């Protein structure tokens, strides 16, 4: 496919993402399903440029505006120009003649096209970033300033810069082997026979990292339930809980059930798992996935509110797992558009919802039972501070300190307040938080 057409498709996806609340990865997958004529190389080009544009937009915008200022440029910026020029920020960019030829087909305005030869050399060289530390990070790593401000308050300068860089690194494709159906080595051998090379993940004993991106969902062994696509950090959370086979476990915000299915495997298809959610559509997906995985100990409950469970399940569960709705900022590696979708009002609203969920499910836990709170965000407001607020409100929960972190890597260590954190620049996972509390007897 011609370069100009590929850029046109990239621009089309970016417009879809801009007007949708759904994550970029699901929108890109849907776009490819509706454009089956696109070859694998075309899809790779479009996906890489879409994700890259979302990751680096503010940096690109800054460079373009600085260049216009230096050249006394007065033409209006437009989205087509940014999509066109973004390719020059990638390691392999087309030569100048190819870019300008494509620009003539895609861009309007003689002044803008005439400006390209002047702008291209500037894009290849460093332009000084703003002097202030927060402003520099915001531009260099392309984050809104409010987000950088929050990161700095939570992590300090050195860790914030490492965090921004880590979240800008594309996430690998990681599988979790379903031990109800097979073993890690058998699954790996089967994948290799299909021409797919994998490596065991360093932290999760059930993970395989795929060396290159392919359509993993077309494989027979996927349809047979041998594995699920799941970030390694997400796989770690059920391992931290380490549920025993005979227990009763509530997955209070189960959604489509990635962690629910892992709980089932860890419990060896025994005991009882109640998977509850207010989103019936996502629970239907869990039903399909549990049948494929052979997970028979899961009871699915659609509820209008989690308080609906109190009549039937008060002080019933040994473990209550709250995979709380959150800002999702720990998943920016795979959904960079979140940078521009989430704002401070979002954080406030989500934090209130998290608190409400915790209050609703705490009566469902037996005295002496384990409450596990998890998010895929890196903000203290949704994590540590949420736990401190919850404990202060209830007064009957205390940190649960494990003797060891579920036999996992020493890289995953528990703090003395019962908290675990996974960060992209330290663990090469999405950003996750997990708190473990016991209910007073």
Order of alpha helices (4+ residues) and beta strands (2+ residues): alpha-alpha-alpha-alpha-alpha-alpha-alpha-alpha-beta-alpha-beta-beta-alpha-beta-alpha-beta-alpha-beta-alpha-beta-alpha-beta-alpha-alpha-beta-alpha-beta-beta-alpha-beta
